[in-house]
Structures are given as structure tokens and as C-alpha cells.
């Protein structure tokens, strides 16, 4: 539940949230700050060796060393990509497309490094690249900052070790060859290049014939090479297309500029700021710009437990925190509190070696300062619990068979509420008074259900204890919220975030309302459906905008039946779906949120099993072929283009839900649905589209196995 939604209580449902939050760090566990974090490639103050690269194969000309400022007319109309803010910079032909702003943090983070620059020779190449498709033609250039720990004394050796650490299926086409680039001060930075062919070093598309020129630059300090951080440029194209693009790629390489790559440079052209690296026990400060996220990195070698605490410096800030692992997997998303609250994740077990990313944001894209604290320990720091305060939320993990104790101080007469929300296990909640008397014993829910205590009157002064344990001895992640207040804060529960296509299940407690958040864009035609999984539930569904105005409400059917709304979103922003039972009864339900494409697909015919049809697509068109299916039928379908077009095939169930979407191959190749078993009787649909919205001809077949 977010700040700004509080007036929902008065204007719409007269309900509120229990889960306000500030996480706890035990008072006797202070984390000392280390030196200012740095993600640095030090500028060269002196000229380095610029001997001409050796040519190892006659067919592979080495790229010429970049010059301090290209002066030929060739570059007059070229665009600049990157800047001092991004740390890496180069020129690109005017028709090239800058894709840097289209990468989210998980995709910008990979084993090869942190992507701060991404260019493609056309929009089509870029769309294929971002969709993970193999390239049949075209070229792209990527600039990355890598943090490969190395202790080598030449850039050539560093480049060799860098490729070995990536562990990719590639063939080296020449030996690592010296090259230099310029810095923003006009001095030179040492490097090496090599040509390889095989699978992509980033953007795994399954392609096996990609040619890549890898340029690695690192800094010289006191006569030795400091290779904890490297600037990497990847110039890539399919092997067959390489002769057509090599000249322009070499011209682009001549314009490379490596700035002083320290903390506070931008990724995604200003969509996020890379602030620097964190040590194992760091306390750092940052300032968010409006609409921009901050990125912090830290390294893990060997299994470690991480505790992260993010605190705003202004009461109006509603901070968010995401932890992303070296492979790009999101490990934790922390956004449990109101504005002004601290977000904490404790004892996150990190098993993967490499660089982790901490992404700091503000829920409403506001600007402001914050502090971020990291502690890496070989053993759980809060394995047994810790201290917390009223108005705080803790995200933690309960070990199997264990229990955690969280303590807070209060005075006689205080009234508090607690919400204990587990992830897929059954929790038990106890509260003890300072003198050891049990004040609460609660186990009312099933696995995954929240335990809620509202309006608890505290009888004495002192330190109270909250005990969290599993009913069946299992364990898992949970959040624990402690807040002031009584019954007036009981009824509204932050159920989480939805994206288009999501289907989620939840359980209503007695007289409880669930709030689901989603982001919409102007013109989106959304479809929201809530289906009771317990037949006695008579559900209501409300749609509210970010100004807390009711846009739509449905409650047209009887108990046990689903409620359904369709609404065209009027403006970009955040929206809220509110779900409750008309009589306040508890029970389980399912919520589904989808969006209707602006151009409704055209139904062009009916298929029968064993039939093959041919069709055409106009520019931007999507078409639907329907067929009568029965529950238990196992079907297969093949969509084959008649030319070098890139087709997509989608299977929709009788209610219009996308149950299988196939877009795995490149232009000119078939897409196939194999051995899918239908789950219900009715009219099913096969949707045919072209990835780039171009005209296309196709052959579509449907068979029952």
C-alpha cells in the first residue's frame, strides 16, 4: 500500500492498511562505512605504447587506433552516443538507433558486464535484439563496464582471461592485439582487441554464427595494469553480414572515448545512475533524481548472507529496493512501507559468485536523498530475530524448523496492529509481554495466508516479543509489519503488483479488502476479472486511479460467480484494483488482468483438425483462426512464412486468455506449438502476427495427436 492512497479509506471504502513499515537493525550491530565506493577506470596521465597491432590473419584487418578527435568529413553528421555521464562514448552513423534507454536493469546486467551503451544499425535489428531473436543481418555495438577481478600485466592477457571467464562457445579468429583509445582529457588508455565467432557474448538468442570484435580497455597505474574494472566494447554482426558492416564498425571504433569511469555515471541514457560499489559492511548516501533509479554493485565470492537497509532522508519519499544476482535473476523486491519508512531485507542467502546489483528507486518517481546499508556475513546476522519499532516492516526468511524473535518497546495503553505475511508456508504468530506472559497466539490461516492482529492493547511498559515460527516445521520468506492503531487499520491489505497477463490467487480475511496495483498507459483497454474459488464469496471489483477517484465498480452477479470489468485507461499512471466480499466473508479468489491490443485481431476463418490453410497479413494486422476444441485434446500447430518475414503464433483459450505464445525463431523460419493439451471445451483460437508489423504471407496447419 502506497502513500497517497490513504484517502481511499474515507472516499471509497473507509478502510486502511495495517502494513506500515520501517525495518529493524539490532542496535548493537552498527555497520561502519568504508572508503567512498568507486567503480573506476583511472584516466591515463601519460602516453601508452601505441605500436601498430600485429595482423595475424590476412582476412582480419585490425581496427586502427582511435584518434583524439576525428577530423574528416565522414563524422560531420554522425550522432554522439553516451557521454561523460555514461562513462563510455562513441559516434554512430545518423541512421543508427540508440537503444540504451530501452534496457531495464536485469537485462543491462549480465556476466559480460553492465551495459551502459547499446546501438543498432536499424530499428528492425534493435527490435530483434531486444526480443532475443537471432539476427540474419544487421549489426549492433555494445559498451559495457566489467568488474572481472584480474591481476595481469597486459591488456592482451586481461582480454584472454575475460573471454575465458565468460565461458562462451566461441572460436578465436586472431590473437589479442594491442590498441588504444582516448580519454576525455585527450590522453590514451591501453587496450586490446580480438575477433571471435560463435554464440553471442550477451543477449543469448541461440545464434551460433555471430561475429564479434571485442575491445577491452583498462588503466595503467604506476607501471602496472589495474584490471578490477574494464571498459568493454562489443561490435557484432552475423558472420555472413560481417564484410558489409566491418568498415563502418571500424570507423565507429575510432571514435571511442573512455571517460573517468567513477561512481555516479548513467545507464540507459539517464534512466538509472550507477553510483558505485559497496563493500561487505558499507553505509553510503545517495540522492535520487526525479524518475531515475540509482544502481549500486557489490561482489560475492563464496556463500554469504546479505542484509540491506534503505532509509529515506525525507518523510515524503516512498523508496523501493531490488536485488539482482549475477545471472540477472531478481532475488528480492522490497517495497513494504509507506512514505518515510525504511525498507529492510535481512539475511538473504547469496549462493552465486559474482557481481550483484542493488537498484534503488522511488515509487512515485520523486527526487530525494537516502542512505543504503549493506552487511555481508558468512552466517545469518538476524537468524534469531532482532529489534524493531512501531511503524516498521521487516522482510526476512524463517529457517526450516526454526523461529525468529522480534522485539519492540511500548508503554501501557498503546494500541498496535500486526500483519505476518508468509510466502507459501503456514506461520504461527505469538506476542509476549515484557514479563513473559503470552498475549497473542494466532494460527488462523492456511499455507500462504496472512496472520493479522488488530487493535491489540498493550498492558504494561517494557519490551514486547513477537515470535514467528512455522506450523509444520518448514520455513520460507515472510514480511512482518508492526503499526500503531486498531480496528480502523484492519481492513485494507496490500496484495501486491500486477502486470498485464498476470493471474494471481489470494485469500480474503474476514471484512478485508485487497489492493492490487498496476501501471497503465493511455489507450490501454484493460480487462480485469475476479473469480471466487470458494462458492460462498460474492465479490466486488473496484477500479481507482492515482488521484484516488473511483473509475468503475462491478458487482452484478451472485455468490460464486466471477465479476468482470473492461475499461479504457485515460492516462499514463498507476491504478488500483480493489477486491472484497460484499458481506465481508473470508475465502479464496483469483484475479486476472489483461490488456486488449488497440487493433483488435480479425477473425478470418475456422480450422478443423488435419487442415492446412494459407493467408496474408496487411501492415500491422493480426488475424485469428478459430477451432472447436475439447478438453483433453492434444494439439500441434505449425506457422510457416512464405518469405523472410518474422511470424508470431499465439494460442488463446475460449475466454481469450493467451495460454501459449511462440516467437522463438528468426525471419523465414517456422513457429510451432507442439503437444499442447486443451483444458476445456469451447472455441479456441490461433492468433497470427508479424513481429515487425510488416506484410506477410503464411501457411498455418492444425493437427490433433
C-alpha positions in Angstrom: 0.0 0.0 0.0 1.5 3.4 -1.1 1.3 6.9 0.3 -1.3 9.0 -1.4 -3.9 6.2 -1.3 -4.9 7.0 2.3 -7.9 8.9 1.2 -9.3 5.7 -0.2 -10.3 5.0 3.4 -12.6 8.0 3.6 -13.7 8.5 0.0 -14.2 4.9 -1.2 -14.1 2.0 1.2 -13.5 3.5 4.7 -10.7 1.1 5.2 -6.9 1.3 5.8 -3.7 -0.7 5.9 -2.0 -2.5 8.7 1.3 -2.8 7.0 3.3 0.4 7.5 6.9 -0.3 7.7 10.4 0.5 9.0 12.7 -2.4 9.1 14.9 -3.1 12.1 18.6 -3.5 12.6 19.7 -4.5 16.0 21.1 -1.5 17.9 24.3 -3.3 18.8 25.1 -4.2 15.2 26.3 -1.0 13.7 27.9 -1.1 10.2 30.9 1.2 9.7 31.3 3.0 6.4 34.4 2.2 4.4 36.1 4.5 1.9 34.0 6.1 -0.7 32.8 3.4 -3.1 34.3 3.6 -6.6 33.6 1.9 -9.9 36.7 3.3 -11.6 38.8 3.2 -14.7 41.5 5.8 -13.9 42.4 8.1 -16.7 45.9 7.8 -18.1 48.1 10.7 -17.4 50.8 9.6 -19.8 51.1 8.3 -23.3 51.0 4.5 -23.5 52.5 2.2 -26.0 50.7 2.7 -29.4 52.6 0.3 -31.5 50.6 -0.8 -34.6 48.6 -4.0 -34.0 50.1 -7.2 -35.5 48.0 -8.8 -38.2 47.6 -12.5 -37.6 45.3 -13.3 -40.4 45.2 -11.6 -43.8 41.5 -11.6 -43.8 41.1 -9.8 -40.5 42.4 -6.2 -40.6 43.0 -4.8 -37.1 40.9 -1.7 -36.2 43.0 1.5 -36.4 43.8 3.2 -33.1 41.2 5.8 -32.2 42.3 9.4 -32.7 41.8 12.2 -30.2 39.2 13.9 -32.3 38.1 12.6 -35.7 38.5 15.5 -38.2 37.4 14.0 -41.5 34.1 15.0 -43.1 32.9 11.4 -42.5 31.9 12.2 -39.0 30.2 15.5 -39.5 26.7 14.2 -39.4 27.3 11.4 -37.0 25.4 11.2 -33.7 27.1 11.0 -30.3 26.1 8.1 -28.1 26.9 8.1 -24.5 28.7 10.9 -22.6 30.8 11.6 -19.5 27.6 10.6 -17.6 27.6 7.1 -19.1 31.3 6.7 -18.7 31.6 5.4 -22.3 31.1 7.4 -25.5 31.4 6.9 -29.3 30.0 8.3 -32.5 27.5 6.4 -34.7 26.1 7.0 -38.2 22.9 9.1 -38.3 20.7 6.2 -39.3 21.8 4.0 -36.3 19.4 3.7 -33.4 20.4 4.3 -29.8 18.7 1.6 -27.7 20.4 2.4 -24.4 17.2 3.8 -23.0 15.3 0.6 -23.7 17.2 -1.7 -21.3 15.9 -2.4 -17.8 18.4 -3.2 -15.0 18.2 -7.0 -15.2 18.8 -7.0 -19.0 21.6 -4.4 -18.6 23.3 -6.7 -16.0 24.9 -9.9 -17.2 28.1 -11.9 -16.9 29.8 -9.8 -19.6 29.4 -6.6 -17.6 27.0 -3.7 -17.0 25.6 -2.4 -20.3 25.7 1.4 -20.5 25.6 1.8 -24.3 23.7 -0.1 -26.9 23.4 0.9 -30.6 21.9 -0.9 -33.7 22.1 -0.2 -37.4 18.3 -0.2 -37.7 15.1 -0.3 -35.7 14.5 -3.8 -37.0 17.8 -5.1 -35.8 17.2 -3.4 -32.4 13.7 -5.0 -32.0 15.1 -8.4 -32.8 18.0 -7.9 -30.4 15.8 -6.9 -27.5 13.4 -9.7 -28.2 16.2 -12.3 -28.0 15.9 -13.3 -31.7 18.8 -14.5 -33.8 20.0 -12.0 -36.4 20.1 -12.8 -40.1 21.5 -9.4 -41.0 22.4 -6.1 -39.3 24.9 -5.1 -36.7 25.0 -3.7 -33.2 27.5 -2.2 -30.8 27.5 -2.6 -27.0 29.5 -0.7 -24.4 29.9 -2.3 -21.0 31.7 -1.8 -17.7 33.0 -5.1 -16.4 34.3 -5.9 -12.9 36.4 -9.0 -13.6 38.9 -9.4 -10.8 42.3 -9.9 -12.5 46.0 -9.5 -11.7 47.6 -9.4 -15.1 50.2 -7.0 -16.5 49.0 -6.6 -20.2 45.6 -5.8 -21.7 46.1 -8.8 -24.1 46.2 -11.2 -21.1 43.3 -9.4 -19.5 41.2 -9.8 -22.7 42.0 -13.5 -22.9 41.1 -14.1 -19.2 37.9 -12.0 -19.7 36.7 -14.3 -22.6 37.6 -17.4 -20.5 35.5 -16.1 -17.6 32.5 -15.7 -19.9 32.7 -19.4 -20.8 31.0 -19.0 -24.2 31.1 -21.3 -27.2 33.3 -19.2 -29.5 36.2 -19.5 -31.8 39.1 -17.0 -31.7 40.0 -15.6 -35.1 43.2 -13.8 -34.1 45.4 -13.3 -31.2 44.7 -10.4 -28.7 46.3 -7.3 -30.3 47.2 -4.0 -28.6 45.1 -1.0 -29.3 44.5 2.3 -27.5 41.5 4.7 -27.1 41.3 8.2 -25.9 40.0 9.6 -22.6 38.0 12.8 -22.2 41.3 14.6 -21.3 42.8 13.6 -24.6 45.3 11.1 -23.1 45.4 7.4 -24.1 44.1 4.4 -22.4 45.6 1.0 -23.1 43.6 -1.9 -24.5 43.4 -4.9 -26.8 41.0 -6.3 -29.4 40.2 -9.8 -30.7 37.7 -11.1 -33.2 35.6 -14.2 -32.3 32.7 -16.1 -33.9 30.1 -18.3 -32.3 27.3 -17.6 -29.8 26.6 -14.0 -28.6 28.6 -12.8 -25.6 25.4 -11.1 -24.4 21.6 -11.3 -25.4 21.5 -15.1 -25.7 19.5 -15.8 -28.8 20.6 -19.3 -29.6 22.6 -17.9 -32.6 25.9 -19.7 -33.4 27.3 -17.7 -36.2 27.7 -14.2 -34.6 31.0 -12.4 -35.4 32.1 -10.1 -32.6 35.0 -7.8 -32.3 35.8 -7.4 -28.6 37.8 -4.4 -27.4 38.9 -4.2 -23.8 40.4 -1.1 -22.3 41.9 -0.9 -18.8 44.0 1.7 -17.0 47.7 1.9 -16.2 48.8 2.9 -12.7 52.4 3.1 -11.6 53.6 0.9 -14.4 51.1 -2.0 -13.7 47.7 -2.7 -15.1 44.7 -2.3 -12.7 42.1 -4.7 -14.0 39.5 -4.8 -11.4 37.3 -2.7 -13.8 37.4 -2.8 -17.6 35.6 -0.9 -20.4 34.4 -3.3 -23.0 33.0 -2.7 -26.5 31.4 -5.5 -28.5 30.9 -4.9 -32.2 28.7 -7.7 -33.6 27.1 -8.9 -36.8 26.2 -12.3 -38.3 29.3 -13.9 -39.9 27.7 -13.7 -43.4 27.0 -10.0 -43.0 30.3 -9.1 -41.5 32.0 -8.0 -44.7 29.2 -5.5 -45.3 29.5 -3.8 -41.9 33.1 -4.2 -40.9 34.2 -0.9 -42.4 31.6 1.2 -40.5 32.2 -0.7 -37.3 35.9 0.1 -37.6 35.1 3.7 -38.2 32.9 3.7 -35.1 35.7 2.1 -33.1 38.0 5.0 -34.0 35.6 7.4 -32.1 35.6 5.5 -28.7 36.2 7.7 -25.7 36.6 6.2 -22.2 35.9 8.8 -19.5 36.9 8.6 -15.9 34.6 5.8 -15.1 34.0 6.5 -11.4 30.8 6.4 -9.4 27.7 8.4 -10.5 27.5 7.7 -14.2 24.3 7.0 -16.0 23.0 3.8 -17.5 20.1 3.8 -20.0 20.8 7.4 -21.0 19.7 8.8 -17.7 17.1 6.2 -16.7 19.4 5.0 -13.9 22.6 6.2 -12.3 25.4 3.8 -11.5 26.6 5.1 -8.2 29.5 2.8 -7.3 30.4 -0.4 -5.5 29.7 -1.4 -1.9 32.0 -3.2 0.5 30.9 -6.0 2.8 29.9 -3.6 5.5 29.1 -0.3 4.0 26.9 2.7 4.8 26.5 5.0 1.8 24.4 8.0 0.9 22.8 8.9 -2.4 20.3 11.3 -4.0 17.7 10.2 -6.4 16.8 12.4 -9.4 13.2 12.5 -10.5 12.2 9.4 -12.4 15.8 8.0 -12.2 16.9 4.9 -10.3 20.3 4.5 -8.6 22.4 1.4 -9.1 24.9 0.1 -6.5 27.0 -3.0 -7.0 28.8 -5.5 -4.8 30.9 -8.6 -5.3 30.3 -12.0 -3.6 32.8 -14.8 -3.5 31.6 -17.8 -1.6 28.2 -18.2 0.1 27.2 -15.1 2.0 24.1 -13.7 3.8 23.2 -10.1 2.8 21.2 -7.6 4.9 20.2 -4.4 3.2 18.6 -1.4 4.8 17.3 1.6 2.7 16.2 4.7 4.6 14.8 8.0 3.1 16.0 11.4 4.2 12.6 13.0 3.7 9.3 11.8 5.0 7.6 12.2 1.6 9.8 9.6 -0.1 8.4 6.1 -0.6 11.6 4.1 -1.5 11.8 0.8 -3.4 14.8 -1.6 -3.4 15.5 -4.5 -5.8 18.4 -7.0 -5.5 19.5 -8.6 -8.8 22.0 -11.5 -9.0 25.0 -12.0 -11.3 22.8 -14.0 -13.7 20.2 -11.3 -13.9 17.7 -13.0 -11.7 15.7 -10.8 -9.3 16.4 -12.1 -5.8 14.4 -9.7 -3.7 12.0 -6.8 -4.3 11.4 -4.7 -1.2 8.6 -2.2 -1.1 6.6 -2.8 2.0 6.2 0.5 3.6 4.6 3.9 3.4 6.4 7.2 2.5 9.1 8.0 5.1 9.5 4.3 6.0 12.8 2.3 5.9 12.9 -0.8 3.7 14.9 -3.7 5.0 15.7 -7.2 3.7 17.6 -9.4 6.2 19.7 -12.5 5.8 19.3 -13.0 2.1 21.3 -16.1 1.2 23.5 -15.4 -1.8 25.0 -18.6 -3.3 26.1 -17.3 -6.8 29.6 -15.9 -7.1 29.9 -12.6 -9.0 28.5 -9.1 -9.0 25.2 -8.2 -7.5 23.1 -5.1 -8.3 21.1 -3.1 -5.8 18.5 -0.9 -7.6 17.1 2.0 -5.5 14.0 3.8 -6.7 11.1 5.9 -5.5 7.6 4.6 -6.0 6.2 7.9 -7.4 9.5 8.8 -9.2 10.2 11.6 -6.7 13.6 13.0 -6.1 15.4 13.0 -2.7 18.2 11.6 -0.6 18.6 8.3 1.1 21.1 6.1 2.9 21.8 2.5 2.0 23.4 -0.1 4.3 24.9 -3.4 3.3 26.2 -6.2 5.5 27.7 -9.4 4.1 28.3 -12.1 6.6 29.2 -15.9 6.4 26.4 -16.6 8.9 22.9 -15.2 9.3 23.1 -11.8 11.0 19.4 -12.0 12.2 19.0 -15.7 12.3 17.2 -15.5 15.6 15.4 -12.2 15.0 16.3 -8.7 16.3 14.9 -5.3 17.4 12.1 -3.5 15.5 10.0 -0.4 16.1 6.4 0.5 15.8 5.7 1.7 12.2 8.3 -0.7 10.7 8.3 -3.7 8.3 10.9 -6.5 8.1 11.3 -8.8 5.2 13.1 -12.0 6.4 13.5 -15.7 5.9 12.5 -18.3 8.5 14.8 -21.3 8.6 13.2 -24.7 8.5 12.4 -25.9 12.0 13.5 -22.5 13.5 11.9 -19.5 15.0 12.6 -15.8 15.0 12.0 -13.3 17.8 11.4 -9.6 17.1 11.3 -7.2 20.0 9.7 -3.8 20.3 9.3 -1.3 23.1 6.0 0.2 24.1 4.1 1.7 27.1 1.0 0.7 28.8 -2.1 1.8 26.8 -0.5 1.7 23.4 -2.7 0.0 20.7 -0.9 -1.8 17.9 -1.6 -3.9 14.9 0.5 -6.7 13.3 0.5 -8.4 9.9 2.6 -11.5 9.4 2.5 -12.4 5.7 4.3 -15.7 4.7 5.2 -16.9 1.2 3.8 -20.4 0.6 4.1 -21.7 4.2 1.9 -21.7 7.3 3.0 -19.4 10.0 2.2 -19.1 13.7 2.3 -15.7 15.4 2.8 -15.2 19.2 3.2 -12.0 21.2 4.6 -12.0 24.7 4.6 -9.2 27.3 7.8 -8.0 29.0 7.3 -10.3 31.9 6.9 -13.4 29.7 3.1 -13.7 29.6 1.6 -14.8 26.2 -0.6 -12.0 24.9 -1.4 -13.4 21.5 -1.4 -16.9 19.9 -2.6 -16.8 16.3 -2.8 -19.5 13.6 -6.0 -18.8 11.7 -4.8 -19.0 8.1 -3.6 -21.8 5.8 -0.4 -22.0 3.9 0.5 -18.6 2.5 -2.3 -16.8 4.4 -1.5 -13.7 6.4 -2.0 -13.6 10.2 -3.5 -10.3 11.3 -3.7 -8.9 14.8 -5.7 -5.6 15.1 -6.3 -3.3 18.0 -4.0 -5.1 20.4 -4.0 -3.1 23.7 -0.6 -3.4 25.5 -1.0 -3.7 29.3 2.4 -2.7 30.6 5.6 -0.7 29.9 8.6 -2.5 28.5 10.0 -4.7 25.7 7.5 -7.0 24.0 8.4 -10.0 21.9 6.9 -11.2 18.6 7.6 -14.9 17.9 7.4 -16.2 14.3 7.5 -19.9 13.6 6.2 -22.4 11.1 3.2 -24.5 11.9 4.6 -27.7 10.3 8.3 -27.0 10.9 9.0 -25.7 7.4 10.4 -22.3 6.5 10.4 -19.6 3.9 10.2 -15.8 3.3 7.8 -13.5 5.1 7.1 -9.9 5.9 6.3 -8.7 9.4 4.6 -5.3 9.9 4.1 -3.5 13.2 1.9 -0.4 13.3 0.0 1.8 15.7 -3.8 1.7 15.6 -6.8 -0.5 16.0 -9.8 -1.7 14.0 -9.7 1.3 11.7 -6.5 0.0 10.2 -7.5 -3.6 9.8 -9.3 -4.0 6.5 -7.2 -2.9 3.6 -4.4 -5.3 2.6 -1.7 -4.6 0.0 -1.9 -7.8 -2.1 0.9 -6.8 -4.5 1.6 -5.6 -8.0 0.0 -6.9 -11.3 1.2 -6.6 -14.8 -0.8 -7.4 -17.9 -1.2 -11.1 -18.3 -0.9 -11.9 -14.6 -3.2 -14.3 -12.9 -2.8 -14.4 -9.1 -4.6 -16.1 -6.2 -5.2 -14.7 -2.7 -7.3 -15.2 0.4 -9.6 -12.6 1.9 -9.7 -12.5 5.7 -13.0 -11.5 7.4 -14.1 -7.9 6.4 -10.9 -7.4 4.5 -10.3 -5.6 1.2 -7.4 -6.4 -1.1 -5.5 -3.7 -3.1 -3.7 -4.7 -6.3 -1.5 -2.1 -8.0 -0.7 -1.9 -11.7 0.7 0.6 -14.2 -1.4 1.6 -17.2 -0.9 3.6 -20.3 -3.3 6.0 -22.1 -5.4 4.0 -24.5 -4.9 0.6 -22.8 -8.1 -1.3 -22.8 -7.8 -3.4 -19.7 -9.8 -6.4 -18.7 -9.9 -7.4 -15.0 -11.7 -10.5 -13.7 -12.1 -11.8 -10.2 -13.2 -15.4 -9.7 -14.3 -16.8 -6.3 -12.6 -20.1 -5.6 -15.0 -20.5 -2.6 -18.6 -20.6 -3.8 -20.0 -18.5 -0.9 -18.0 -15.4 -1.9 -19.9 -12.6 -3.5 -17.1 -10.4 -4.9 -16.9 -6.7 -5.7 -14.3 -5.2 -8.0 -13.4 -1.5 -8.0 -11.0 0.4 -10.2 -9.4 3.5 -8.8 -6.9 5.9 -10.4 -3.8 7.5 -8.8 -5.8 10.5 -7.8 -8.0 8.2 -5.7 -11.0 8.6 -8.0 -13.3 5.7 -8.5 -13.4 4.9 -12.2 -15.6 1.8 -12.2 -17.2 -0.7 -9.9 -18.9 -4.0 -10.7 -21.0 -6.3 -8.6 -23.6 -7.7 -11.0 -23.6 -11.4 -10.3 -24.4 -13.7 -7.4 -22.2 -15.5 -4.9 -19.8 -18.0 -6.5 -19.7 -16.2 -9.9 -16.9 -14.1 -11.4 -17.1 -10.3 -11.8 -15.6 -8.8 -14.9 -14.8 -5.2 -16.0 -13.5 -3.7 -19.2 -12.1 -0.1 -19.1 -10.0 2.1 -21.4 -7.2 3.7 -19.4 -7.4 7.5 -19.9 -3.9 8.5 -18.9 -0.4 7.0 -18.1 -0.1 6.3 -14.4 -0.7 3.9 -11.5 -4.1 2.3 -11.0 -5.6 0.2 -8.2 -7.9 -2.8 -8.3 -9.8 -3.3 -5.0 -11.4 -6.7 -4.3 -13.7 -7.5 -1.4 -16.6 -9.7 -0.5 -20.0 -7.9 -0.3 -20.7 -9.4 3.1 -17.1 -9.3 4.4 -16.8 -13.1 4.3 -13.4 -14.7 4.1 -12.3 -17.0 1.3 -10.1 -17.6 -1.7 -10.3 -15.9 -5.1 -8.3 -15.4 -8.3 -7.6 -12.1 -10.1 -6.7 -11.8 -13.7 -5.5 -8.6 -15.5 -5.1 -8.4 -19.3 -5.0 -5.7 -21.9 -6.7 -5.6 -25.2 -4.5 -4.6 -28.2 -5.5 -1.3 -29.7 -6.1 -3.0 -33.1 -8.5 -5.9 -32.4 -7.4 -9.0 -34.3 -9.7 -10.0 -37.2 -11.3 -13.5 -37.2 -10.6 -14.8 -40.7 -11.8 -18.4 -40.6 -12.5 -21.7 -38.8 -9.9 -24.6 -38.8 -10.5 -28.3 -38.3 -8.0 -30.9 -37.2 -5.8 -32.0 -40.1 -6.4 -28.8 -42.1 -3.8 -26.6 -43.6 -4.6 -23.0 -44.7 -2.8 -20.1 -46.4 -3.3 -16.5 -45.6 -1.8 -13.0 -45.8 -1.2 -10.2 -43.3 -1.6 -6.5 -44.1 0.8 -4.0 -42.4 0.2 -4.0 -38.7 -2.6 -6.7 -39.0 -3.2 -9.6 -36.6 -5.6 -12.4 -37.6 -7.4 -15.2 -35.7 -8.2 -18.7 -36.9 -10.7 -20.4 -34.6 -11.2 -24.1 -34.0 -13.6 -26.2 -31.9 -11.6 -28.0 -29.2 -12.5 -30.4 -26.5 -10.9 -30.8 -23.0 -8.2 -33.5 -23.3 -7.4 -32.9 -27.0 -3.6 -32.8 -27.6 -2.9 -30.5 -30.5 0.0 -29.3 -32.6 0.2 -26.3 -34.9 2.8 -25.0 -37.4 3.1 -21.5 -38.8 5.4 -21.2 -41.8 6.2 -17.9 -43.5 6.3 -17.8 -47.3 9.2 -15.3 -47.3 11.8 -13.7 -45.0 9.2 -12.5 -42.5 9.2 -13.0 -38.8 5.9 -14.5 -37.6 4.4 -15.0 -34.2 1.9 -17.6 -33.2 -0.4 -17.4 -30.1 -2.9 -19.9 -28.7 -5.9 -18.4 -26.9 -8.4 -20.3 -24.8 -12.2 -19.9 -25.1 -12.1 -16.9 -22.7 -9.4 -15.1 -24.7 -6.5 -15.7 -22.4 -3.1 -16.3 -24.0 -2.0 -19.8 -22.9 0.9 -20.3 -25.3 2.9 -17.6 -27.2 5.5 -18.8 -29.7 8.1 -16.4 -31.1 11.3 -18.3 -30.8 12.8 -18.2 -34.3 14.1 -15.5 -36.7 12.8 -14.3 -40.1 11.9 -17.0 -42.6 11.7 -19.8 -40.0 8.6 -21.6 -38.7 7.0 -21.3 -35.3 5.4 -24.4 -33.8 3.1 -25.4 -30.9 3.7 -29.0 -30.0 1.8 -31.4 -27.8 -0.4 -28.9 -26.0 -3.4 -30.5 -24.2 -6.6 -28.4 -24.2 -8.1 -27.8 -20.7 -11.7 -27.0 -21.6 -14.4 -27.4 -24.2 -15.0 -24.4 -26.5 -13.8 -22.3 -29.3 -10.1 -21.9 -29.2 -8.1 -19.5 -31.3 -4.7 -19.3 -33.1 -3.6 -15.7 -33.5 -1.1 -14.9 -36.3 1.0 -11.8 -36.4 4.3 -10.4 -37.8 6.8 -9.3 -35.3 7.7 -6.1 -37.1 4.1 -5.4 -38.2 5.1 -5.9 -41.9 3.1 -7.5 -44.6 3.4 -11.3 -44.8 2.1 -14.5 -46.3 1.9 -17.7 -44.4 0.8 -21.3 -44.2 -0.9 -22.5 -41.0 -1.7 -26.1 -40.0 -3.6 -27.7 -37.1 -3.4 -31.3 -36.0 -4.7 -33.5 -33.2 -2.3 -36.1 -31.9 
